[in-house]
Amino acid sequence: MPQHLVLRDAAQADSVVACCPLYLKGHSYGYSCVPFTPVPGPRLLVKPGPYKENITRALMQTLYQVAEGMNVSSLHLTFCTQEESMCMAGRAGGQYLHRTGIQYHFQNKGYSTFEAYLADLRQSKRKAERKRAREGGIHVSRLTGADLRPSHWDAFYEFYLDTSSRKWGTPYLTRDFFHRLGEAMPDQVVLVMAQQGGRYIAGALNMQGSHTLYGRNWGALGGGDAHKFLHFELCYYQAIEHAIAAGLDRVEAGAQGEHKIQRGYTPSLTHSCHYICNPDFRSIVENFLHRERAGVEFTMRELAMASPFREVPGLPHV
């Protein structure tokens, strides 16, 4: 249920100075975030100007007051910026709790071609993996804009259903959603499809922003080692190849999977902020987050040592 918070200028009621998208969640089924995808970015929308800092403080204060007034269990701002999370953690008497996590991103260091990217890696097994992915007459293509057809979305929807069933998930996205996505914003879609014997057998959906390619959904029919290599090819290598060709800064492949590191995706910290209304439960969660942050910091150091990239003079180590 939408419960968006809007702050207006007291002198000009029609002038919005800040807002924060909020939704009231009345069940414990599944995870919720705004926007409905794990993409880091600003969650507190504040009008630029000389009073931005004061307005931001007022927005943060109002957020927890709204949570208390509605008698909800908690308030969550997920995948916010580090600046937002640190700022909120110092407000409301320190009652906002800061949480960190890890995602895996490819950082484009100005590569001119995919081959230049491969040359920056310590090992050469990526070429072997790409070759394995195309064995058995498998053809891989990237589709965007006018190249997208209803038949592509119908095939991808079957992959999506298969992935959901394998992970005991609920396919909350409908076939119509994918068709509408292709109609409404085709130039922001990068759909990678694998075809064998005239039939689509796997696909990966990416969304392209101004500077970043976001990997979202993947699916395939069947299984086995061949599909393992298809997963690497469609989700990781094709995304990197597209990002380099399009001059994008990064590819965000989401959370989970330390195997992504060996495919060129390095760990990046994510941030979220949480307000727990019950003081006793808040104390328990705060203690857990304190220990979890220490674990995340240790993991980041360990993963940094596993970077697949060579040390290149003049280029920052990702």
PAZAPA-4460 file (N, C-alpha, C; in steps of 0.05 Angstrom, whole numbers, plus 32768, in hexadecimal, padded with zeros to 4 digits):
% residues 318
    n_x    n_y    n_z   ca_x   ca_y   ca_z    c_x    c_y    c_z   seq   type   mol
   8011   7FE8   8000   8000   8000   8000   8012   8019   8000     1      M     A
   800F   802B   7FEC   801F   8043   7FEB   801B   8055   8003     2      P     A
   8031   805E   800F   8030   8071   8026   8047   8085   8022     3      Q     A
   8049   8091   800A   805F   80A2   8003   8060   80BB   8015     4      H     A
   8078   80C1   801E   807C   80D9   802F   8085   80F0   801E     5      L     A
   8076   8106   8020   807C   811F   8011   807E   8136   8024     6      V     A
   8093   8146   8021   8096   815F   8031   8093   8176   801E     7      L     A
   8083   8189   8026   807E   81A1   8015   8087   81BA   8023     8      R     A
   808D   81CF   8013   8095   81E9   801D   807D   81F5   802B     9      D     A
   8080   81FD   8045   806A   8209   8054   805F   8222   8047    10      A     A
   8070   8231   8039   8067   824A   802C   805B   8245   8011    11      A     A
   8061   822E   8005   8056   8227   7FEB   804D   820A   7FEB    12      Q     A
   8034   8205   7FF1   802A   81EA   7FF5   802E   81D8   7FDD    13      A     A
   802F   81E4   7FC5   8032   81D4   7FAD   804F   81CE   7FA6    14      D     A
   8061   81D7   7FB7   807E   81D3   7FB2   8088   81BC   7FC3    15      S     A
   808F   81A6   7FB6   809A   818F   7FC4   80B8   8192   7FC8    16      V     A
   80C1   8190   7FE1   80DD   8193   7FE7   80EB   8179   7FEC    17      V     A
   80DC   8164   7FF3   80E8   814A   7FF8   80D3   8134   7FF7    18      A     A
   80DB   811C   7FF1   80C8   8105   7FF1   80D8   80EB   7FF5    19      C     A
   80CA   80D7   7FFE   80D5   80BD   8001   80C0   80A8   7FFB    20      C     A
   80C3   8098   7FE6   80AF   8083   7FE0   80AE   806F   7FF6    21      P     A
   8095   806A   8000   8091   8056   8015   8079   8045   800E    22      L     A
   807B   802C   8017   8064   8019   8013   8060   800B   802E    23      Y     A
   8047   8009   8036   803F   7FFB   804E   803D   7FDD   8048    24      L     A
   804C   7FCD   8056   804D   7FB0   8051   8040   7FA2   8069    25      K     A
   802A   7F95   8065   801A   7F89   807B   801E   7F6B   807E    26      G     A
   8033   7F60   8074   8038   7F43   8077   8056   7F3F   8077    27      H     A
   805F   7F27   807D   807B   7F20   807E   8084   7F0F   8066    28      S     A
   8074   7F11   8051   807A   7F00   803A   808D   7F0F   8027    29      Y     A
   80A5   7F05   8025   80B8   7F10   8012   80C4   7F2A   801A    30      G     A
   80D6   7F33   8009   80E6   7F4B   800E   80DA   7F62   7FFE    31      Y     A
   80DC   7F7A   800A   80D1   7F91   7FFD   80E6   7FA8   7FFC    32      S     A
   80E8   7FB6   7FE6   80F9   7FCD   7FE4   80EF   7FE0   7FCF    33      C     A
   80F7   7FF9   7FD1   80EF   800E   7FBD   8108   801B   7FB3    34      V     A
   810D   801A   7F98   80FE   800B   7F84   8100   7FED   7F88    35      P     A
   80EE   7FDF   7F7A   80EB   7FC2   7F7F   8101   7FB2   7F70    36      F     A
   811A   7FB9   7F76   8131   7FAB   7F6B   8149   7FB4   7F7C    37      T     A
   815C   7FA2   7F80   8173   7FA9   7F92   8188   7FBA   7F85    38      P     A
   8180   7FD3   7F7D   8192   7FE5   7F70   819A   7FFC   7F84    39      V     A
   81B3   7FFF   7F8C   81BA   8014   7F9E   81B6   8030   7F91    40      P     A
   81AD   8043   7FA2   81A8   805E   7F98   819A   806E   7FAD    41      G     A
   8195   8088   7FA8   8188   809A   7FBB   816C   8091   7FC1    42      P     A
   8165   8091   7FDB   8149   808A   7FE4   813B   80A3   7FF0    43      R     A
   814A   80B7   7FF8   813F   80D0   8002   8141   80E5   7FED    44      L     A
   812B   80ED   7FE1   812B   8100   7FCB   8126   811C   7FD6    45      L     A
   813B   812C   7FD4   813A   8147   7FE0   8141   815C   7FCB    46      V     A
   8132   8172   7FCB   8136   8187   7FB7   8151   8195   7FBD    47      K     A
   8161   8198   7FA8   817B   81A6   7FAC   8177   81C3   7FB4    48      P     A
   818A   81CE   7FC3   8188   81EA   7FCB   8196   81EE   7FE5    49      G     A
   8196   8207   7FEF   81A4   820E   8007   8199   8200   8020    50      P     A
   8180   81F7   801F   8174   81EB   8037   8172   81CC   8035    51      Y     A
   8181   81C1   8022   8180   81A4   801E   8186   8194   8037    52      K     A
   819B   819C   8046   81A3   818D   805E   818D   818E   8073    53      E     A
   8181   81A5   8077   816B   81A8   808A   8152   8198   8082    54      N     A
   814C   8198   8068   8135   8189   805E   813A   816B   8061    55      I     A
   8153   8162   805C   8159   8146   805F   8156   813D   807C    56      T     A
   815F   814D   808E   815B   8147   80AB   813D   8145   80B2    57      R     A
   812D   8157   80A7   8111   8157   80AD   8103   813E   80A1    58      A     A
   810D   8135   8089   8102   811D   807D   8108   8105   808D    59      L     A
   8121   8103   8097   8129   80EC   80A7   8119   80EB   80C1    60      M     A
   8115   8102   80CE   8106   8104   80E7   80E9   80FB   80E2    61      Q     A
   80DE   8105   80CC   80C2   80FF   80C6   80BE   80E1   80C0    62      T     A
   80D1   80D4   80B4   80CF   80B8   80AD   80CB   80A7   80C6    63      L     A
   80DB   80AB   80DA   80D8   8099   80F1   80BF   80A1   8101    64      Y     A
   80B7   80BB   8100   809E   80C3   810D   8086   80B6   8100    65      Q     A
   8087   80B4   80E5   8071   80A7   80D6   8070   8089   80DF    66      V     A
   8087   807C   80E1   8088   8060   80E9   807C   805C   8104    67      A     A
   8083   806D   8117   8078   806C   8132   805A   8071   8132    68      E     A
   8052   8085   8122   8036   808D   8122   8024   8078   8116    69      G     A
   802E   8068   8103   801E   8054   80F5   801F   8039   8104    70      M     A
   802F   8038   811A   8030   8020   812A   8039   8008   811A    71      N     A
   804D   800C   8109   8058   7FF6   80F9   8070   7FEB   8109    72      V     A
   807A   7FD4   8100   8090   7FC7   810E   80AB   7FD4   8107    73      S     A
   80AD   7FDF   80EE   80C7   7FE8   80E6   80C5   7FF9   80CC    74      S     A
   80DB   8006   80C6   80DE   8016   80AE   80F8   800F   80A1    75      L     A
   80F8   800B   8086   8111   8002   8079   8116   8012   8060    76      H     A
   812E   801D   805E   8138   802A   8045   814F   8018   803B    77      L     A
   8149   8009   8026   815C   7FF5   801D   816C   7FFF   8005    78      T     A
   8185   7FF7   8003   8198   7FFE   7FED   819A   801C   7FE9    79      F     A
   819A   802B   8000   819E   8048   7FFE   81BC   804E   7FFB    80      C     A
   81C2   8067   7FF8   81DE   806E   7FF5   81EC   806D   8010    81      T     A
   8207   806B   8010   8216   806A   8029   8212   8085   8038    82      Q     A
   8211   809B   8029   820D   80B5   8036   81F2   80B6   8044    83      E     A
   81DD   80AB   8038   81C3   80AB   8045   81C3   809A   805E    84      E     A
   81CF   8082   805B   81CE   806F   8072   81DE   807B   808A    85      S     A
   81F5   8087   8085   8205   8092   809A   81F8   80AA   80A7    86      M     A
   81EB   80BA   8096   81DD   80D2   80A0   81C5   80CA   80B1    87      C     A
   81B6   80B6   80A8   819E   80AD   80B7   81A6   809F   80D1    88      M     A
   81BD   8091   80D1   81C6   8084   80E9   81CC   8097   8100    89      A     A
   81D1   80B0   80F8   81D7   80C5   810C   81BF   80D5   8115    90      G     A
   81A7   80CE   810A   818F   80DD   8110   817D   80CD   8122    91      R     A
   8168   80DA   812B   8153   80CD   813C   815F   80BF   8154    92      A     A
   8173   80CD   8160   8180   80C2   8177   818F   80A8   8172    93      G     A
   8199   80A5   8159   81A8   808D   8152   8196   8074   814F    94      G     A
   817C   8078   814B   816A   8061   814B   8167   8054   812F    95      Q     A
   8171   8062   811A   8173   8056   8100   818B   8043   8100    96      Y     A
   8188   802B   80F7   819D   8017   80F7   81A8   8014   80DB    97      L     A
   81C3   8013   80D9   81D1   8011   80BF   81D9   7FF5   80BA    98      H     A
   81D2   7FEB   80A2   81DA   7FD0   809A   81EA   7FD1   8080    99      R     A
   81FE   7FC0   807E   820E   7FBE   8066   820B   7FA2   805A   100      T     A
   820F   7FA0   8040   820E   7F87   8031   8222   7F87   801A   101      G     A
   8222   7F73   800A   8235   7F71   7FF4   8226   7F6A   7FDA   102      I     A
   822D   7F79   7FC5   8224   7F73   7FAA   823E   7F70   7F99   103      Q     A
   823A   7F66   7F81   8251   7F62   7F6F   824D   7F72   7F56   104      Y     A
   8260   7F84   7F50   825E   7F97   7F39   8277   7F94   7F28   105      H     A
   8273   7F97   7F0E   8289   7F9A   7EFB   828E   7FB7   7EF7   106      F     A
   82A7   7FC0   7EFB   82AE   7FDC   7EF7   82BE   7FDF   7EDD   107      Q     A
   82B3   7FEE   7ECA   82C0   7FF3   7EB1   82D7   8006   7EB4   108      N     A
   82F0   7FFC   7EB0   8307   800D   7EB4   8310   801A   7E9A   109      K     A
   82FD   8020   7E89   8303   802C   7E6F   830C   8019   7E5A   110      G     A
   8302   7FFF   7E5C   830A   7FEB   7E48   82FF   7FF3   7E2C   111      Y     A
   830F   7FF0   7E18   8307   7FF6   7DFD   82F7   7FDE   7DF0   112      S     A
   82FE   7FC6   7DF9   82F1   7FAE   7DEE   82EF   7F99   7E04   113      T     A
   82DF   7F84   7DFF   82DD   7F6E   7E12   82F8   7F60   7E15   114      F     A
   8307   7F5F   7DFF   8321   7F52   7DFF   8335   7F61   7E12   115      E     A
   8332   7F7C   7E12   8343   7F8C   7E24   833C   7F86   7E42   116      A     A
   8322   7F81   7E47   831A   7F79   7E61   8326   7F5E   7E69   117      Y     A
   8325   7F4B   7E56   8330   7F30   7E5B   834E   7F31   7E61   118      L     A
   835C   7F44   7E54   8379   7F47   7E57   837F   7F51   7E73   119      A     A
   836C   7F5D   7E80   8370   7F68   7E9B   836C   7F54   7EB1   120      D     A
   8365   7F3B   7EA9   835F   7F26   7EBC   8378   7F14   7EC0   121      L     A
   837B   7F09   7ED8   8392   7EF8   7EDE   8390   7EDD   7ECF   122      R     A
   8378   7ED2   7ECD   8375   7EB7   7EC2   8366   7EB9   7EA7   123      Q     A
   8368   7EA4   7E97   835C   7EA5   7E7C   8345   7E91   7E79   124      S     A
   833A   7E87   7E8F   8325   7E73   7E8D   830B   7E7F   7E82   125      K     A
   8309   7E99   7E81   82F0   7EA5   7E78   82EB   7E9E   7E5A   126      R     A
   8301   7E9D   7E4B   82FE   7E96   7E2E   82F3   7E79   7E2C   127      K     A
   82FE   7E67   7E3D   82F4   7E4C   7E3C   82D7   7E4A   7E44   128      A     A
   82CF   7E5A   7E59   82B3   7E59   7E61   82A1   7E64   7E4C   129      E     A
   82A9   7E78   7E3E   8299   7E83   7E28   8296   7E6F   7E11   130      R     A
   82AC   7E61   7E0C   82AB   7E4C   7DF7   8298   7E36   7DFF   131      K     A
   8299   7E2D   7E18   8288   7E17   7E21   826A   7E20   7E1F   132      R     A
   8265   7E39   7E24   8249   7E43   7E24   823D   7E42   7E08   133      A     A
   824E   7E41   7DF4   8244   7E42   7DD8   8246   7E27   7DCA   134      R     A
   824E   7E12   7DDA   824F   7DF7   7DCE   8233   7DED   7DC8   135      E     A
   8232   7DDA   7DB5   8219   7DCE   7DAE   8207   7DE0   7D9D   136      G     A
   8214   7DF2   7D8E   8204   7E04   7D7D   81F4   7E19   7D8B   137      G     A
   81FC   7E21   7DA2   81EE   7E36   7DB1   81F6   7E52   7DA6   138      I     A
   81E2   7E62   7DA0   81E6   7E7D   7D96   81DC   7E91   7DAB   139      H     A
   81ED   7EA4   7DB2   81E6   7EB8   7DC6   81E4   7ED4   7DB9   140      V     A
   81CF   7EE2   7DC0   81CA   7EFD   7DB4   81C0   7F10   7DCA   141      S     A
   81C7   7F2A   7DC6   81BD   7F3F   7DD8   81A8   7F4F   7DC9   142      R     A
   8191   7F52   7DD5   817A   7F5F   7DC9   8172   7F78   7DD8   143      L     A
   816D   7F8D   7DCA   8164   7FA6   7DD6   8155   7FB6   7DC2   144      T     A
   8145   7FC9   7DCB   8136   7FDB   7DBA   8123   7FCC   7DA7   145      G     A
   8125   7FD3   7D8D   8113   7FC8   7D79   8118   7FAA   7D74   146      A     A
   812E   7F9F   7D7D   8134   7F83   7D79   8122   7F71   7D8B   147      D     A
   8117   7F7C   7DA0   8106   7F6C   7DB2   80EC   7F65   7DA6   148      L     A
   80E4   7F4B   7DA8   80CB   7F41   7D9D   80BB   7F34   7DB3   149      R     A
   80A0   7F32   7DAF   8090   7F24   7DC3   8099   7F08   7DC8   150      P     A
   80A3   7EFB   7DB3   80AC   7EDF   7DB6   80C4   7EDD   7DC9   151      S     A
   80D4   7EF2   7DCA   80EB   7EF2   7DDD   80E1   7EF3   7DFA   152      H     A
   80CD   7F04   7DFF   80C2   7F06   7E1A   80B3   7EED   7E22   153      W     A
   80A5   7EE0   7E0F   8097   7EC7   7E15   80AB   7EB1   7E1E   154      D     A
   80C2   7EB0   7E0F   80D6   7E9C   7E16   80E3   7EA3   7E31   155      A     A
   80E9   7EBD   7E35   80F6   7EC4   7E4E   80E4   7EC0   7E66   156      F     A
   80CA   7EC3   7E62   80B8   7EBF   7E78   80B9   7EA2   7E81   157      Y     A
   80BC   7E8F   7E6F   80BE   7E73   7E76   80D8   7E6E   7E86   158      E     A
   80EE   7E7C   7E7F   8106   7E7A   7E8E   8102   7E85   7EAB   159      F     A
   80F4   7E9B   7EAC   80EF   7EA8   7EC6   80DF   7E95   7ED8   160      Y     A
   80CA   7E88   7ECD   80BA   7E75   7EDC   80CB   7E5E   7EE6   161      L     A
   80DD   7E54   7ED5   80ED   7E3D   7EDC   8100   7E44   7EF3   162      D     A
   810C   7E5C   7EF2   811E   7E65   7F08   810E   7E68   7F22   163      T     A
   80F6   7E73   7F21   80E6   7E76   7F39   80DF   7E5B   7F45   164      S     A
   80D9   7E48   7F35   80D1   7E2E   7F3F   80E9   7E1F   7F4C   165      S     A
   8101   7E23   7F40   8119   7E16   7F4A   8122   7E21   7F65   166      R     A
   811C   7E3B   7F6A   8124   7E48   7F83   810D   7E4B   7F97   167      K     A
   80F8   7E3C   7F93   80E1   7E3D   7FA4   80D6   7E59   7FA7   168      W     A
   80D8   7E68   7F92   80CF   7E84   7F93   80B3   7E87   7F87   169      G     A
   80A9   7E9F   7F88   808F   7EA6   7F7D   8093   7EB8   7F64   170      T     A
   808A   7EB0   7F4D   808D   7EC0   7F35   807A   7ED8   7F35   171      P     A
   8082   7EED   7F44   8070   7F04   7F47   806E   7F15   7F2E   172      Y     A
   8081   7F12   7F1B   8080   7F21   7F02   8070   7F10   7EEE   173      L     A
   805F   7F1D   7EDF   804D   7F0F   7ECC   8058   7F11   7EB0   174      T     A
   804D   7F00   7E9F   8055   7F01   7E82   8050   7F1D   7E77   175      R     A
   8039   7F28   7E7F   8031   7F42   7E75   8045   7F58   7E7E   176      D     A
   8051   7F54   7E96   8065   7F67   7E9F   807C   7F69   7E8C   177      F     A
   8087   7F52   7E83   809E   7F52   7E72   8097   7F5E   7E57   178      F     A
   807F   7F58   7E4C   8077   7F64   7E33   8075   7F83   7E36   179      H     A
   8069   7F8C   7E4C   8066   7FA9   7E50   8082   7FB6   7E54   180      R     A
   8094   7FA8   7E61   80AF   7FB3   7E64   80BC   7FB8   7E49   181      L     A
   80B9   7FA5   7E37   80C5   7FA8   7E1C   80B7   7FBE   7E0C   182      G     A
   809E   7FC3   7E11   8090   7FD8   7E03   8095   7FF3   7E0E   183      E     A
   8097   7FF5   7E29   809A   800F   7E36   80B6   801A   7E35   184      A     A
   80CA   8009   7E38   80E6   8013   7E39   80F9   8000   7E2B   185      M     A
   80F5   7FFB   7E11   8105   7FE7   7E03   8123   7FEE   7E02   186      P     A
   8129   8008   7E00   8145   8010   7DFE   8154   800D   7E18   187      D     A
   8146   8009   7E2E   8154   8004   7E48   8156   7FE6   7E4E   188      Q     A
   814B   7FD5   7E3D   814C   7FB8   7E40   8164   7FAD   7E31   189      V     A
   8173   7F9C   7E3E   8188   7F8C   7E30   8182   7F6F   7E37   190      V     A
   8175   7F61   7E24   816D   7F45   7E29   8181   7F33   7E1A   191      L     A
   818F   7F22   7E29   81A2   7F0F   7E1E   8195   7EF4   7E1C   192      V     A
   8194   7EE9   7E04   8186   7ED0   7DFF   8199   7EBB   7DF2   193      M     A
   8196   7EA2   7DFB   81A5   7E8C   7DEF   8192   7E7A   7DE0   194      A     A
   819A   7E73   7DC7   8188   7E64   7DB6   8197   7E4B   7DAC   195      Q     A
   8189   7E34   7DAC   8195   7E1B   7DA2   8180   7E0C   7D92   196      Q     A
   8187   7E04   7D7A   8174   7DF5   7D69   815B   7E05   7D64   197      G     A
   815C   7E1F   7D61   8145   7E2F   7D5B   8133   7E34   7D73   198      G     A
   813C   7E2D   7D8B   812C   7E31   7DA3   813C   7E40   7DB8   199      R     A
   812F   7E53   7DC5   813C   7E62   7DDA   813D   7E50   7DF3   200      Y     A
   8156   7E4E   7DFF   815A   7E3C   7E16   8162   7E4B   7E2F   201      I     A
   816A   7E64   7E2D   8172   7E73   7E45   8172   7E91   7E3F   202      A     A
   8170   7EA1   7E54   8170   7EBE   7E50   8177   7ECD   7E6A   203      G     A
   8180   7EE5   7E67   8187   7EF7   7E7D   817D   7F13   7E77   204      A     A
   816F   7F1E   7E8A   8163   7F39   7E87   8174   7F4E   7E96   205      L     A
   817C   7F63   7E87   818B   7F79   7E92   817C   7F93   7E8C   206      N     A
   817F   7FA6   7E9E   8174   7FC1   7E9A   818B   7FD5   7E99   207      M     A
   818A   7FE6   7E84   81A0   7FF9   7E81   8198   8015   7E8A   208      Q     A
   81A9   8020   7E9C   81A6   803C   7EA4   81B9   804E   7E96   209      G     A
   81BD   8066   7EA0   81CE   8079   7E93   81EB   8071   7E94   210      S     A
   81F3   8064   7EAA   820F   805D   7EAD   8213   8040   7EB5   211      H     A
   81FD   8032   7EBA   81FF   8017   7EC6   81ED   8003   7EB9   212      T     A
   81F6   7FEA   7EB6   81E5   7FD4   7EAD   81DE   7FC4   7EC5   213      L     A
   81C4   7FBE   7EC9   81BB   7FB0   7EE1   81B1   7F94   7ED8   214      Y     A
   81BE   7F7F   7EE3   81B5   7F64   7EDE   819E   7F5D   7EF0   215      G     A
   8188   7F53   7EE5   8170   7F4F   7EF5   8168   7F32   7EF6   216      R     A
   815F   7F26   7EE0   8154   7F0A   7EE1   8163   7EF8   7ECE   217      N     A
   8163   7EDF   7ED5   8170   7ECB   7EC3   815F   7EB1   7EC5   218      W     A
   815F   7EA2   7EAF   8152   7E88   7EB0   815B   7E77   7E98   219      G     A
   8157   7E5D   7E9B   815E   7E4A   7E86   814C   7E31   7E89   220      A     A
   8149   7E23   7E73   813A   7E0B   7E72   814E   7DF3   7E76   221      L     A
   8148   7DE2   7E89   815A   7DCB   7E8D   816F   7DD2   7EA1   222      G     A
   8187   7DC5   7E9F   819C   7DCA   7EB2   81B6   7DBD   7EA9   223      G     A
   81C8   7DB8   7EBC   81E1   7DAB   7EB5   81F8   7DBF   7EB2   224      G     A
   8210   7DB4   7EAC   8228   7DC5   7EA9   8225   7DD9   7E92   225      D     A
   8218   7DD1   7E7C   8215   7DE3   7E66   8207   7DFD   7E6E   226      A     A
   81F3   7DFA   7E7E   81E4   7E12   7E87   81F3   7E21   7E9C   227      H     A
   8206   7E14   7EAA   8217   7E23   7EBC   8228   7E37   7EAD   228      K     A
   8233   7E2E   7E96   8243   7E40   7E86   8232   7E55   7E78   229      F     A
   8219   7E4D   7E71   8207   7E61   7E65   8201   7E77   7E79   230      L     A
   81FE   7E70   7E92   81F9   7E84   7EA7   8210   7E98   7EA8   231      H     A
   8229   7E8E   7EA8   8240   7EA0   7EA8   823F   7EB2   7E8F   232      F     A
   8239   7EA6   7E78   823A   7EB5   7E5F   8224   7ECA   7E5E   233      E     A
   820C   7EC2   7E63   81F5   7ED4   7E5F   81F4   7EEA   7E75   234      L     A
   81F9   7EE2   7E8E   81F6   7EF5   7EA4   820E   7F06   7EA9   235      C     A
   8226   7EFC   7EA4   823E   7F0A   7EAC   824E   7F15   7E94   236      Y     A
   8257   7F03   7E82   8268   7F0C   7E6C   8259   7F1D   7E58   237      Y     A
   8241   7F15   7E50   8232   7F26   7E3E   822B   7F41   7E49   238      Q     A
   8226   7F42   7E63   8220   7F5C   7E70   8239   7F6E   7E6F   239      A     A
   8250   7F62   7E75   8269   7F72   7E74   826F   7F7B   7E57   240      I     A
   826C   7F69   7E44   8271   7F70   7E28   825F   7F87   7E1F   241      E     A
   8245   7F86   7E27   8233   7F9B   7E20   823B   7FB6   7E2D   242      H     A
   8242   7FB5   7E47   8249   7FCD   7E55   8262   7FDA   7E49   243      A     A
   8275   7FCB   7E41   828D   7FD6   7E34   8286   7FE2   7E19   244      I     A
   8276   7FD4   7E09   826E   7FDF   7DEF   825D   7FF8   7DF1   245      A     A
   824D   7FFA   7E06   823B   8011   7E0A   8248   8027   7E1A   246      A     A
   8260   8023   7E23   826E   8037   7E33   8263   803C   7E4E   247      G     A
   8257   8027   7E5A   824C   8029   7E75   8261   8026   7E8A   248      L     A
   825C   8032   7EA2   8270   8032   7EB7   8272   8017   7EC6   249      D     A
   825B   800A   7EC8   825B   7FF2   7ED9   8244   7FDF   7ED2   250      R     A
   8246   7FC7   7EDC   8230   7FB3   7EDB   822B   7FAB   7EF7   251      V     A
   8212   7FAD   7F00   820A   7FA4   7F1B   81FC   7F8A   7F19   252      E     A
   820A   7F75   7F23   81FF   7F5A   7F20   81F0   7F50   7F39   253      A     A
   81ED   7F62   7F4D   81DE   7F5B   7F64   81EE   7F4C   7F79   254      G     A
   81DF   7F41   7F8C   81EC   7F34   7FA3   81F0   7F16   7F9E   255      A     A
   81FD   7F09   7FB1   8201   7EEC   7FB0   8214   7EE3   7F9A   256      Q     A
   8223   7ECF   7FA1   8234   7EC2   7F8C   8250   7ECC   7F8B   257      G     A
   8262   7EC2   7F9C   827E   7ECA   7F9A   828B   7EC0   7F80   258      E     A
   827D   7EAE   7F72   8287   7EA5   7F58   8288   7EBD   7F44   259      H     A
   8279   7ED2   7F49   8279   7EE9   7F38   8294   7EF7   7F37   260      K     A
   82A4   7EF4   7F4C   82BE   7F02   7F4E   82D0   7EF8   7F37   261      I     A
   82D1   7EDE   7F32   82E2   7ED3   7F1D   82D8   7EDA   7F02   262      Q     A
   82C0   7EE5   7EFF   82B5   7EEE   7EE5   82B7   7F0C   7EE2   263      R     A
   82C7   7F19   7EF4   82CC   7F36   7EF1   82BB   7F48   7F01   264      G     A
   82AB   7F3D   7F14   829A   7F4E   7F25   82A6   7F4F   7F41   265      Y     A
   82AB   7F67   7F4A   82B8   7F6A   7F64   82A4   7F74   7F79   266      T     A
   82A9   7F6E   7F93   8296   7F75   7FA8   8293   7F93   7FAC   267      P     A
   827B   7F9B   7FB2   8275   7FB7   7FB8   8261   7FB8   7FCF   268      S     A
   8266   7FCA   7FE2   8254   7FCC   7FF9   8239   7FD8   7FF2   269      L     A
   8224   7FCE   7FFE   820A   7FDA   7FFD   8202   7FE3   8019   270      T     A
   81EE   7FF5   801A   81E6   8001   8033   81C8   8001   8035   271      H     A
   81BE   7FFF   804D   81A1   8002   8053   819E   800D   806F   272      S     A
   8186   8018   8074   8181   8025   808E   8166   801B   8098   273      C     A
   8165   8015   80B2   814D   8009   80BE   8146   8016   80D8   274      H     A
   812C   8019   80DC   8122   8024   80F5   810F   800F   8101   275      Y     A
   8116   8004   8118   8106   7FF0   8126   80F7   7FFE   813C   276      I     A
   80DD   7FFD   813C   80CD   800C   814F   80CF   8002   816B   277      C     A
   80D0   7FE8   816F   80D1   7FDD   818A   80EE   7FDF   8194   278      N     A
   80F2   7FEE   81AA   810E   7FF3   81B4   811D   7FD9   81BB   279      P     A
   8110   7FC5   81C7   811D   7FAD   81CE   8127   7F9D   81B5   280      D     A
   8115   7F9C   81A2   811C   7F8E   8189   8131   7F9D   817A   281      F     A
   812F   7FB8   817B   8143   7FC9   816D   815F   7FC3   8178   282      R     A
   8161   7FBF   8193   817A   7FBA   819F   8186   7F9F   8196   283      S     A
   8174   7F8B   8193   817D   7F71   8189   8187   7F73   816C   284      I     A
   8178   7F81   815B   8180   7F84   813F   819A   7F94   813D   285      V     A
   819D   7FA8   814E   81B5   7FB9   814D   81CD   7FA8   8154   286      E     A
   81CB   7F97   8167   81E1   7F85   816F   81E9   7F72   8158   287      N     A
   81D4   7F67   814B   81D9   7F56   8134   81E7   7F65   811E   288      F     A
   81DE   7F7D   8117   81EA   7F8C   8101   8206   7F94   8107   289      L     A
   820C   7F9A   8120   8228   7FA0   8128   823A   7F89   8121   290      H     A
   8232   7F71   8128   8243   7F59   8123   8243   7F53   8105   291      R     A
   822C   7F57   80F7   822B   7F52   80DB   823D   7F64   80CB   292      E     A
   823E   7F7E   80D3   8250   7F91   80C5   826D   7F89   80C7   293      R     A
   8275   7F7F   80DE   8290   7F75   80E1   8296   7F5E   80CF   294      A     A
   8282   7F4C   80CB   8285   7F36   80B9   8286   7F3F   809C   295      G     A
   8276   7F53   8095   8276   7F5D   807A   8291   7F6A   8073   296      V     A
   829C   7F79   8086   82B6   7F86   8082   82CC   7F71   807E   297      E     A
   82CB   7F5C   808E   82DF   7F46   808B   82DC   7F39   8070   298      F     A
   82C3   7F34   8068   82BE   7F27   804E   82C8   7F38   8037   299      T     A
   82C3   7F53   8039   82CD   7F65   8024   82EB   7F64   8021   300      M     A
   82F9   7F62   8037   8317   7F61   8036   8320   7F47   8029   301      R     A
   8312   7F31   8031   8319   7F17   8025   8314   7F16   8007   302      E     A
   82FD   7F21   7FFF   82F5   7F20   7FE3   8308   7F32   7FD2   303      L     A
   8311   7F48   7FDE   8323   7F5A   7FCF   833D   7F4B   7FC8   304      A     A
   8345   7F39   7FD9   835E   7F29   7FD3   835A   7F15   7FBD   305      M     A
   8340   7F10   7FB6   833A   7EFC   7FA1   8334   7F09   7F87   306      A     A
   833B   7F23   7F84   8335   7F31   7F6B   8342   7F23   7F53   307      S     A
   8333   7F20   7F3D   833E   7F12   7F25   834F   7F24   7F14   308      P     A
   8351   7F3E   7F1B   835F   7F51   7F09   837D   7F53   7F0F   309      F     A
   838B   7F59   7EFA   83A8   7F5F   7EFC   83AB   7F7B   7F07   310      R     A
   83C2   7F81   7F13   83C8   7F9C   7F1B   83D3   7FAA   7F02   311      E     A
   83C4   7FBF   7EF9   83CB   7FCD   7EE1   83D4   7FEA   7EE9   312      V     A
   83EC   7FF2   7EE2   83F5   800D   7EE9   83E3   8022   7EDD   313      P     A
   83DC   8036   7EED   83CB   804B   7EE3   83AE   8046   7EE4   314      G     A
   83A6   802D   7EEB   838A   8027   7EEE   8384   801E   7F0B   315      L     A
   836F   8029   7F17   8368   8021   7F32   8360   8004   7F34   316      P     A
   8369   7FF6   7F49   8361   7FDB   7F4D   8345   7FDA   7F58   317      H     A
   8333   7FCB   7F4A   8317   7FCB   7F52   8313   7FBC   7F6C   318      V     A
***
